[in-house]
Amino acid sequence: MAGLGDRSDENDILTFALKERERRQSSPVLVPGDEVRRRLNNPELLGMVHLIDPKLGFGVRSIRLWVNFYGNDEGNLGWKVLGHRHLIDAVIHVLRGRGHSIIDGARYDWEAGDFLCVPTYAWHRHVSTGEEAFKYIAGTTTPFSMALGVSVHEDERYPEYWVFAQKSEEARTTLIPGGAEVPELPGSQSKAAFRGDQALQAHLYEHEVAFAADEEQRRRVGRVLVKSSDVNFGHTRMGRVAYIVDPRLGFNTKVMSTLLAEVPPGHHSGAHRHLYEEVNYVLAGEGYSIVEDRRYEWQSGDALCIPVFSWHQHFSTGAETARFLVHTTRPAMENLGYQVTQQGETADY
């Protein structure tokens, strides 16, 4: 009979780690943009193409990268007006078009080049109002929620939950059914004051119930929209980087962070590896990346899935500056206390 600390436990851990490493090394890295464009033209896919997702064989567990394309014909009106919410982080980068989004009752106007961060569990809808078709690329943490078994999706077809469309101030007190009925908590009293008292149990539970309502209020004061004109690049050891969506910048994201990275023609980025997932979408330029000991050629429209804790570096070989849209799960790993980043060669620009 195996006891505590049996060597079989250590063997299981080692075996799992080795298999995980093999899985990451054998998973696909490059998604050709030509294939994405071909699939976008397939009417059966309704303008939606998943680029990177665990279900497609990629080594990620937490991130989904996908492209949506919607024309302004009558057939898309249902999508435009359907409001919904979900238990994921979501960051949208508008590639084409103009319109606005309603998020927790507030309106945000956007156009090509802008970024939209939809907070976790926020009611929202997107509306395309421009003459040009609406196209965007989105990074979401849907696989993360699904892996935890807490994936939730609700929409306005269920009217008992659809409250942000109501106009009264009272209705906007909370978007959580029954949330306004949470009793006021004695915030000035410490846990020590309840120690040994049966009231402690009720107090702890009411804190649990109040968490979602408190989180909702934090969500409402968090940042949502980043205009392209407000994007600021700075020099780092990895090269020119602009953090777009990040908890440290006032966004209420829990799992995902988004940034832009640039590499001038004839130069290379820094090299590093990290204990979080990373997916890249090439917005401009051409070149190649070295991931561990393999080389991957890329151009505008391609996507890259960087395996966890794999050394990687980007080289720009085209005539224009290479620009990457990068989504990572760094915040999730920091919240868990597992985040590790190791720097190698420094960028040469």
Secondary structure, 3 states (H helix, E strand, C coil): CCCCCCHHHHHHHHHHHHHHHHHHHHCCCEECHHHHHHHHCCHHHCCEEEEECHHHCCCCCCCEEEEEEECCCHHHHHHHHCCEEECCCEEEEEEECEEEEEECCEEEEEECCCEEEECCCCCEEEEECCCCCEEEEEEECHHHHHHHCCCCEEECCCCCCCCCCCCCCCCCCCCCCCHHHCCCCCCCCCHHHHCCCCHHHHHHHHHHHHHHHHHHHHHHHCCCEECHHHCCCEEECCEEEEEEECHHHCCCCCCCEEEEEEECCCCECCCEEECCCEEEEEEECEEEEEECCEEEEEECCCEEEECCCCCEEEEECCCCCEEEEEEECHHHHHHHCCCCEEECCCCCC
